[in-house]
Amino acid sequence: VMQCIAFDTDVNAPALLHARAHGVRSCAYVTVGTGVGVGFVVEGQCVHGVIHPEMGHTMVRARDGDTFAGTCPFHGACVEGNVASGALVARSGVASAAELP
């Protein structure tokens, strides 16, 4: 008997589980930690492959007066560079993420 297994990203798998558990055909699942991940389910299928969205690296306009340069090594103040744990540590001035509220 042949068994099939599948591999996917750490956000697509829970996105698909969330969609199925809540009976929806499409959803976005967002995780924020050391990075920002977004998994998309569209019409019951995960979006992946060449067109896999890297939403954490989306550039956003800063609030007026916000001069934080961001911490993303690739894009500076992208979403991830503004809200991932390293960015929160840098922005708040604490020594480590363990000290964040």
LUMTOR-103630 format. One record per residue: x negated, y negated, z negated of N, C-alpha, C in turn; residue in one letter; residue number from 1. Coordinates in pm, whole numbers, plus 50000, padded with zeros to 5 digits. Layout:
N
REC  n.px  n.py  n.pz ca.px ca.py ca.pz  c.px  c.py  c.pz residu num
REC     X     Y     Z     X     Y     Z     X     Y     Z      a NUM
...
END
This chain:
101
REC  n.px  n.py  n.pz ca.px ca.py ca.pz  c.px  c.py  c.pz residu num
REC 49915 50118 50000 50000 50000 50000 49911 49877 50000      v   1
REC 49933 49790 50096 49855 49668 50107 49923 49558 50026      m   2
REC 49845 49488 49946 49896 49377 49866 49839 49248 49922      q   3
REC 49920 49147 49931 49875 49017 49979 49856 48924 49860      c   4
REC 49747 48851 49863 49725 48746 49765 49697 48617 49842      i   5
REC 49719 48506 49779 49695 48378 49844 49616 48288 49750      a   6
REC 49536 48203 49808 49461 48103 49733 49505 47966 49779      f   7
REC 49513 47873 49687 49549 47737 49722 49483 47644 49622      d   8
REC 49512 47516 49631 49448 47421 49540 49511 47427 49402      t   9
REC 49444 47366 49307 49492 47365 49168 49612 47273 49149      d  10
REC 49654 47201 49249 49776 47123 49240 49887 47178 49329      v  11
REC 49853 47241 49439 49957 47297 49526 50029 47414 49459      n  12
REC 49955 47499 49390 50019 47614 49326 50123 47571 49222      a  13
REC 50090 47481 49129 50194 47438 49035 50303 47354 49103      p  14
REC 50270 47284 49211 50374 47210 49284 50478 47306 49339      a  15
REC 50432 47417 49397 50524 47516 49452 50606 47581 49341      l  16
REC 50542 47613 49229 50614 47670 49115 50719 47573 49064      l  17
REC 50683 47446 49052 50777 47344 49006 50897 47334 49101      h  18
REC 50870 47330 49230 50978 47320 49328 51073 47439 49316      a  19
REC 51016 47558 49308 51099 47678 49300 51176 47685 49168      r  20
REC 51110 47648 49058 51174 47654 48926 51291 47556 48915      a  21
REC 51282 47444 48987 51386 47341 48978 51479 47341 49099      h  22
REC 51461 47439 49186 51552 47452 49299 51546 47339 49399      g  23
REC 51428 47280 49417 51414 47173 49516 51328 47222 49632      v  24
REC 51348 47167 49749 51273 47208 49868 51147 47124 49890      r  25
REC 51144 47003 49833 51030 46915 49853 51000 46842 49723      s  26
REC 50871 46825 49693 50831 46750 49574 50683 46713 49583      c  27
REC 50643 46621 49498 50502 46586 49479 50469 46616 49334      a  28
REC 50354 46679 49310 50310 46717 49176 50176 46647 49153      y  29
REC 50167 46564 49050 50048 46483 49025 49980 46527 48896      v  30
REC 49848 46545 48902 49770 46573 48781 49664 46463 48766      t  31
REC 49639 46425 48642 49537 46325 48613 49450 46381 48502      v  32
REC 49321 46388 48528 49223 46437 48431 49089 46379 48468      g  33
REC 48990 46464 48494 48861 46414 48540 48871 46360 48682      t  34
REC 48979 46394 48749 49011 46343 48882 49161 46326 48892      g  35
REC 49208 46294 49011 49351 46283 49037 49383 46377 49151      v  36
REC 49478 46465 49127 49520 46558 49231 49668 46544 49258      g  37
REC 49706 46561 49383 49847 46558 49420 49874 46675 49512      v  38
REC 49972 46755 49474 50016 46865 49558 50153 46832 49614      g  39
REC 50172 46861 49742 50300 46834 49807 50364 46964 49853      f  40
REC 50493 46974 49830 50574 47082 49886 50677 47014 49975      v  41
REC 50681 47055 50101 50776 46999 50197 50854 47114 50259      v  42
REC 50984 47110 50244 51071 47216 50295 51027 47355 50249      e  43
REC 50988 47362 50122 50952 47489 50061 50812 47539 50089      g  44
REC 50729 47462 50159 50594 47502 50194 50492 47400 50143      q  45
REC 50380 47449 50092 50273 47358 50049 50209 47291 50170      c  46
REC 50175 47165 50153 50099 47093 50255 49952 47119 50226      v  47
REC 49882 47178 50322 49740 47209 50302 49668 47218 50436      h  48
REC 49542 47251 50431 49463 47263 50552 49400 47131 50589      g  49
REC 49380 47110 50717 49314 46991 50768 49387 46865 50725      v  50
REC 49518 46873 50711 49596 46754 50675 49622 46745 50525      i  51
REC 49548 46824 50445 49568 46820 50300 49547 46678 50249      h  52
REC 49646 46622 50180 49636 46483 50135 49541 46468 50015      p  53
REC 49457 46370 50021 49368 46334 49910 49421 46205 49849      e  54
REC 49533 46215 49781 49600 46095 49730 49521 46025 49621      m  55
REC 49436 46098 49550 49357 46035 49445 49260 45931 49499      g  56
REC 49226 45941 49627 49131 45847 49685 49199 45738 49767      h  57
REC 49328 45722 49747 49401 45614 49811 49358 45481 49750      t  58
REC 49335 45384 49834 49297 45252 49784 49423 45175 49747      m  59
REC 49418 45109 49633 49530 45029 49586 49482 44889 49553      v  60
REC 49570 44794 49565 49535 44656 49533 49532 44638 49382      r  61
REC 49427 44576 49333 49415 44551 49189 49508 44438 49147      a  62
REC 49547 44445 49022 49627 44337 48963 49543 44210 48962      r  63
REC 49605 44096 48983 49534 43969 48979 49455 43958 48849      d  64
REC 49327 43925 48860 49241 43908 48744 49170 44035 48701      g  65
REC 49206 44149 48758 49141 44276 48723 49013 44289 48805      d  66
REC 48899 44284 48739 48771 44289 48808 48702 44424 48795      t  67
REC 48770 44524 48738 48711 44657 48721 48676 44715 48857      f  68
REC 48549 44754 48874 48500 44802 49004 48538 44947 49032      a  69
REC 48587 45019 48931 48621 45160 48949 48500 45249 48932      g  70
REC 48525 45379 48918 48415 45473 48894 48402 45580 49000      t  71
REC 48485 45578 49103 48474 45680 49207 48343 45660 49283      c  72
REC 48260 45765 49293 48132 45750 49362 48147 45728 49512      p  73
REC 48265 45754 49566 48288 45740 49709 48363 45613 49745      f  74
REC 48463 45575 49662 48551 45464 49698 48563 45356 49591      h  75
REC 48490 45368 49482 48496 45266 49378 48632 45262 49310      g  76
REC 48713 45163 49346 48840 45139 49276 48961 45201 49345      a  77
REC 48946 45324 49394 49064 45397 49444 49148 45439 49323      c  78
REC 49259 45509 49345 49343 45552 49234 49260 45630 49132      v  79
REC 49185 45729 49178 49103 45810 49088 48999 45725 49015      e  80
REC 48937 45633 49086 48837 45547 49026 48892 45451 48922      g  81
REC 49024 45438 48918 49090 45351 48821 49154 45424 48705      n  82
REC 49198 45550 48725 49278 45614 48622 49227 45749 48572      v  83
REC 49127 45808 48637 49074 45935 48587 49004 45913 48453      a  84
REC 48976 46019 48381 48923 46005 48245 48794 45924 48241      s  85
REC 48705 45942 48337 48581 45863 48339 48607 45715 48356      g  86
REC 48707 45681 48436 48742 45541 48455 48801 45482 48327      a  87
REC 48885 45561 48259 48944 45512 48134 48837 45490 48028      l  88
REC 48738 45580 48025 48626 45564 47931 48549 45436 47964      v  89
REC 48515 45418 48092 48439 45299 48133 48517 45171 48107      a  90
REC 48645 45173 48137 48727 45053 48121 48747 45016 47974      r  91
REC 48760 45118 47887 48790 45091 47747 48666 45071 47661      s  92
REC 48551 45118 47710 48428 45099 47635 48401 45203 47528      g  93
REC 48479 45310 47521 48452 45416 47423 48341 45506 47476      v  94
REC 48287 45592 47390 48174 45676 47428 48215 45798 47510      a  95
REC 48335 45849 47487 48379 45969 47560 48530 45973 47567      s  96
REC 48580 46060 47657 48725 46073 47672 48791 46124 47544      a  97
REC 48715 46195 47460 48771 46245 47333 48813 46130 47241      a  98
REC 48758 46013 47263 48792 45898 47179 48913 45819 47230      e  99
REC 48962 45854 47347 49078 45784 47401 49204 45822 47323      l 100
REC 49299 45730 47312 49422 45763 47238 49503 45871 47309      p 101
END
